[in-house]
């Protein structure tokens, strides 16, 4: 974070009560146990605990400095008479006092984004935003910095920015939404030149009330798009269409769009396709087989095109694509059993896509282990029932529901928790089976994927 201490203080709007190293900090952290040399600790206020109380521990651990609220000023003041941490291991650390540490972190992240001068791609949507981010990180040219895992909130996004190296040329920032105004808050920090909206579906209906309201909240990413910026959206954008009309420059991805794939072939863990942008085409070899990830790749390629990236160069980098944990991870188990761990999250759209992919695998039997889809509001039972019906229509052989809400899938077996699901699979799976594990994050189904190999090994023993 190549900013001087004075520039940092100005961006934070802070009072400096203690001074430290002339070298700049390397990143921002909010957990004092993770703080170390070069780190700038932000003492954020929580519902129960104010993180400012841990600033001393962070500085004692060698942190470059700390940002705290007014109530934590006195222990760090050299005129307080309190010998505190500044006369111990933490002597020589910067301490900045601000009214609101979270707002100050946002302001500093925005200042660093501007100092970098990098191009910014913002990615949001009901489904696929993390995968689009992961694919874009691999495909885009130059030095690319992207959100790690799911750092996509009002805390995760500024932390991502504040750890971007000073030679970053492109930032790919995922933006999550749980309510009205939250995307707008993230866009105000990131100031993207390219806004990608993967899709809009019935996710967070419980919070926002309707798909139309969800579309309006996602469309906040368009409100502060840089002048001349580009909106990237699906060909069939549904409820997004009225919002997209205010952006003159658009790239649509999908069949019949500005960026589309033809002559698609799937074999040996690879999807091969000709990707077209206007009259130009390039053959891509993607290291995945899921149809929905081909759609995600088209969105990422469209983002690259918006930044002027060369299509042939993106094709060359396709082999470097890798996904965040718990998103379609493929595990090989004894007996040729394939386990697809897609347990990070779930909603009606992503559930259907995952079930279709499971059905497409060449397997003796297809087994779906399904947990609850959260935040679907009063229509939740119907959404679960429709996903169960989709599983049957897709030809899934055996459905295991995990947890009480999963009963609405009308599963072949209903178990209480992930541990019981793992035990059931260990007893029932046969050589050549393919298994999908998927549910909302709250269902904790990653435990199935973690426990099953151990149980099967114990059973073989």
PyMOL commands that set and color helices and strands:
alter all, ss='L'
color gray80, all
select helices_A, chain A and resi 5-12+32-34+51-60+70-72+74-76+85-87+101-116+129-139+156-162+182-190+205-208+211-222+238-244+291-306+311-320+334-336+348-360+377-394+404-409+418-428+441-443+446-460
alter helices_A, ss='H'
color red, helices_A
select strands_A, chain A and resi 15-18+27-29+39-42+65-68+94-97+119-124+144-146+170-174+194-197+230-234+250-253+259-267+270-277+280-286+329-333+337-341+366-370+398-402+413-415+434-438
alter strands_A, ss='S'
color yellow, strands_A
deselect
rebuild
show_as cartoon
